[in-house]
Amino acid sequence: MTDLSIFKKNDRQILKKISGNEGGRPVKKDSEKHSQKVTINFTIAEKGKLLKRSKALGGIPITTMIRNLLFKNGYI
C-alpha cells in the first residue's frame, strides 16, 4: 500500500509512477471528432417537450438525442 501523504502535493509525476500508465482516454481521429456547431432556437414549450423526451430515454442530453434522430432518419 502507498502512503497517502504523497498525494497531498498533487505531483503528477508521482501519480504516473504509482499508476504505471499515462492515463486518460485515447485521442480520437479527426474524422470522429464533432467539431462543427449548429445553433437551433426553440420556444420554452418546445424545450420542455425535448427535456421530457430526453428524460424518458434515460436522461441523455438533448443535443445527443437530436443528433441520434438526425442520424437515424438519414439526414447525416
C-alpha positions, 0 to 999 in steps of 0.5 A: 500500500502507498502512503497517502501523504504523497498525494497531498502535493498533487505531483503528477509525476508521482501519480504516473509512477504509482499508476504505471500508465499515462492515463486518460482516454485515447485521442480520437481521429479527426474524422470522429471528432464533432467539431462543427456547431449548429445553433437551433432556437426553440420556444420554452414549450418546445424545450420542455417537450425535448427535456421530457423526451430526453428524460424518458430515454434515460436522461441523455442530453438533448443535443445527443438525442437530436443528433441520434434522430438526425442520424437515424432518419438519414439526414447525416 
